[in-house]
Amino acid sequence: MKSQRPIGYLIIGQGLAGSILAWLLEQHGQDVAIVDKGHENSASRIAAGIVNPVAGQRLAKHPQTEICLTKARAFYAGLGNFFKQTFYFERPMIRLFASEKERTIWTERKSDPAYFPFLGESFSENRGWPAPANRTGGFHQKGCGYLDTWRFLDAIRRHFKARSRLFEQEFSWKEISPNRAHIVWNGCRIEHIISCEGFRAGGNPYFSRLPFQFSKGEILTLESADNLPEAIINHGKWLLPLNSRVFKCGATYEWHSLDARPSDPARELLCTTARELLIRDADFRVLAQHAGIRPGSLDKNPFAGIHPAFPRLGIFNGFGSRGVLTIPYYAEQFVRHLVYGTALPREIELGRCLKNDAAG
Ligand SMILES: Cc1cc2nc3c(=O)[nH]c(=O)nc-3n(C[C@H](O)[C@H](O)[C@H](O)COP(=O)(O)OP(=O)(O)OC[C@H]3O[C@@H](n4cnc5c(N)ncnc54)[C@H](O)[C@@H]3O)c2cc1C
């Protein structure tokens, strides 16, 4: 696509972060274009898209969980109405206790009013879900669901493409000079460039010094011989039914090898997980295996802001394994900051981790 119109915000990357940021900027009257190469194994494309407000062994809730959940539900429903498609599906979750310690934590949390919206009743090992992993019972978890990320990203992509505001190509940071009064790229005058490159930001010359923590994740798509429940089954690893027979099973975490290639050990581990989480002796076959890199941060909070030394460059990244839940809320905060100059929430500001004026 060639465009001579000036661009207010050029968004690099059309994963969940870039898509949602671009959409909201446009809603706030900004002239936006996206550059995206369309890497098939982007984290957003292969993610299961699960929203789980109290994830992890400690069943701990992030301070912003409620607001993030409210915003995420409203945002995905709103876009569903606009595009006349359903992107987000509310689902119950059956969580199996991994240990007696986890049951103790559940008991403590269950009496805390802050957890009332998320923790349902417990069940013993003879009830709930009759899978081999149900050794000590579990509980019903509320407020969960999943985003069909593929469908969502395709809808946003078509929207920007139809308006000739999508460049389907690799963006090279070597092609720009951010010191000038305005940036010229591909024959266009650009006011701001925002990096939403996922793990590829690790090679970005302006932001690579941010304390990222990348992790490789793998996921299987499987077909079961028996009917599946509607609920997501979670035992640390999880099983997400997409219809009565097809489900996803994930996910692995690997911090050393970051090659985004599917591996045999992960396939074996996830097949074992599926055997543990499906009802006893259930049969299934593998339909697909995917690997991607989660763009996380060391302090588990995302990065949003303008580069301290290059005011035309910004970043929106670092969403780790919780992008579906957190991106709509933080994108809205970032858009308000960019367009109206409101302050960013402290937990996402770049200043929390940049001690001098150079991020790259
Ligand atoms: C196995 C796995 C399972 C997951 N499951 C879940 C889950 O259940 N729930 C959840 O909330 N999160 C999950 N995640 C995490 C989720 O995927 C991320 O939080 C989120 O997708 C990050 O989105 P992003 O837009 O920041 O990055 P990405 O999805 O990586 O998007 C970056 C985009 O930028 C493009 N790009 C980068 N650099 C350039 C360039 N120079 N030029 C052109 N294009 C470029 C890429 O092609 C890509 O499209 C999972 C991740 C993995 C790997």
The ligand as an SDF file (V2000), in Angstrom:
LIG
                    3D

 53 58  0  0  0  0  0  0  0  0999 V2000
    1.4720  -20.6520   23.5980 C   0  0  0  0  0  0  0  0  0  0  0  0
    0.8890  -19.3440   24.0560 C   0  0  0  0  0  0  0  0  0  0  0  0
   -0.3470  -19.3440   24.6820 C   0  0  0  0  0  0  0  0  0  0  0  0
   -0.9030  -18.1480   25.1230 C   0  0  0  0  0  0  0  0  0  0  0  0
   -2.1320  -18.1800   25.7070 N   0  0  0  0  0  0  0  0  0  0  0  0
   -2.6960  -17.0320   26.1410 C   0  0  0  0  0  0  0  0  0  0  0  0
   -3.9790  -17.0410   26.7370 C   0  0  0  0  0  0  0  0  0  0  0  0
   -4.6340  -18.0830   26.8490 O   0  0  0  0  0  0  0  0  0  0  0  0
   -4.4920  -15.8450   27.1810 N   0  0  0  0  0  0  0  0  0  0  0  0
   -3.8010  -14.6580   27.0620 C   0  0  0  0  0  0  0  0  0  0  0  0
   -4.3050  -13.6130   27.4710 O   0  0  0  0  0  0  0  0  0  0  0  0
   -2.5710  -14.6400   26.4890 N   0  0  0  0  0  0  0  0  0  0  0  0
   -2.0050  -15.7820   26.0390 C   0  0  0  0  0  0  0  0  0  0  0  0
   -0.7650  -15.7520   25.4610 N   0  0  0  0  0  0  0  0  0  0  0  0
   -0.0510  -14.4720   25.4560 C   0  0  0  0  0  0  0  0  0  0  0  0
   -0.5550  -13.5470   24.3530 C   0  0  0  0  0  0  0  0  0  0  0  0
   -0.3290  -14.1950   23.1510 O   0  0  0  0  0  0  0  0  0  0  0  0
    0.1630  -12.2130   24.4410 C   0  0  0  0  0  0  0  0  0  0  0  0
   -0.0860  -11.5790   25.6760 O   0  0  0  0  0  0  0  0  0  0  0  0
   -0.2950  -11.2550   23.3390 C   0  0  0  0  0  0  0  0  0  0  0  0
   -0.6980  -11.9290   22.2030 O   0  0  0  0  0  0  0  0  0  0  0  0
    0.8240  -10.2970   22.9720 C   0  0  0  0  0  0  0  0  0  0  0  0
    0.4080   -9.5460   21.8680 O   0  0  0  0  0  0  0  0  0  0  0  0
    1.3780   -8.5170   21.1560 P   0  0  0  0  0  0  0  0  0  0  0  0
    0.5630   -7.8040   20.1470 O   0  0  0  0  0  0  0  0  0  0  0  0
    2.1190   -7.7220   22.1700 O   0  0  0  0  0  0  0  0  0  0  0  0
    2.5160   -9.4000   20.4470 O   0  0  0  0  0  0  0  0  0  0  0  0
    2.4370  -10.3950   19.1410 P   0  0  0  0  0  0  0  0  0  0  0  0
    1.2370  -11.2180   19.1730 O   0  0  0  0  0  0  0  0  0  0  0  0
    3.7600  -11.0740   19.1140 O   0  0  0  0  0  0  0  0  0  0  0  0
    2.2990   -9.3840   17.9270 O   0  0  0  0  0  0  0  0  0  0  0  0
    3.3730   -8.6990   17.3480 C   0  0  0  0  0  0  0  0  0  0  0  0
    3.0330   -8.4440   15.8780 C   0  0  0  0  0  0  0  0  0  0  0  0
    3.9970   -7.5680   15.3270 O   0  0  0  0  0  0  0  0  0  0  0  0
    4.4280   -8.0400   14.0760 C   0  0  0  0  0  0  0  0  0  0  0  0
    5.7780   -7.4890   13.9110 N   0  0  0  0  0  0  0  0  0  0  0  0
    6.7820   -7.4680   14.8520 C   0  0  0  0  0  0  0  0  0  0  0  0
    7.8430   -6.8010   14.4010 N   0  0  0  0  0  0  0  0  0  0  0  0
    7.5280   -6.3760   13.1600 C   0  0  0  0  0  0  0  0  0  0  0  0
    8.2400   -5.5990   12.1800 C   0  0  0  0  0  0  0  0  0  0  0  0
    9.4810   -5.1160   12.3940 N   0  0  0  0  0  0  0  0  0  0  0  0
    7.6280   -5.3610   10.9990 N   0  0  0  0  0  0  0  0  0  0  0  0
    6.3610   -5.8130   10.7600 C   0  0  0  0  0  0  0  0  0  0  0  0
    5.6500   -6.5350   11.6530 N   0  0  0  0  0  0  0  0  0  0  0  0
    6.2290   -6.8010   12.8410 C   0  0  0  0  0  0  0  0  0  0  0  0
    4.3290   -9.5460   14.1900 C   0  0  0  0  0  0  0  0  0  0  0  0
    4.1840  -10.1450   12.9120 O   0  0  0  0  0  0  0  0  0  0  0  0
    3.0500   -9.6940   15.0220 C   0  0  0  0  0  0  0  0  0  0  0  0
    1.9240   -9.7120   14.1800 O   0  0  0  0  0  0  0  0  0  0  0  0
   -0.1970  -16.9230   24.9740 C   0  0  0  0  0  0  0  0  0  0  0  0
    1.0430  -16.9180   24.3100 C   0  0  0  0  0  0  0  0  0  0  0  0
    1.5780  -18.1140   23.8550 C   0  0  0  0  0  0  0  0  0  0  0  0
    2.9080  -18.0830   23.1430 C   0  0  0  0  0  0  0  0  0  0  0  0
  1  2  1  0
  2  3  1  0
  2 52  2  0
  3  4  2  0
  4  5  1  0
  4 50  1  0
  5  6  2  0
  6  7  1  0
  6 13  1  0
  7  8  2  0
  7  9  1  0
  9 10  1  0
 10 11  2  0
 10 12  1  0
 12 13  2  0
 13 14  1  0
 14 15  1  0
 14 50  1  0
 15 16  1  0
 16 17  1  0
 16 18  1  0
 18 19  1  0
 18 20  1  0
 20 21  1  0
 20 22  1  0
 22 23  1  0
 23 24  1  0
 24 25  2  0
 24 26  1  0
 24 27  1  0
 27 28  1  0
 28 29  2  0
 28 30  1  0
 28 31  1  0
 31 32  1  0
 32 33  1  0
 33 34  1  0
 33 48  1  0
 34 35  1  0
 35 36  1  0
 35 46  1  0
 36 37  1  0
 36 45  1  0
 37 38  2  0
 38 39  1  0
 39 40  1  0
 39 45  2  0
 40 41  1  0
 40 42  2  0
 42 43  1  0
 43 44  2  0
 44 45  1  0
 46 47  1  0
 46 48  1  0
 48 49  1  0
 50 51  2  0
 51 52  1  0
 52 53  1  0
M  END
$$$$
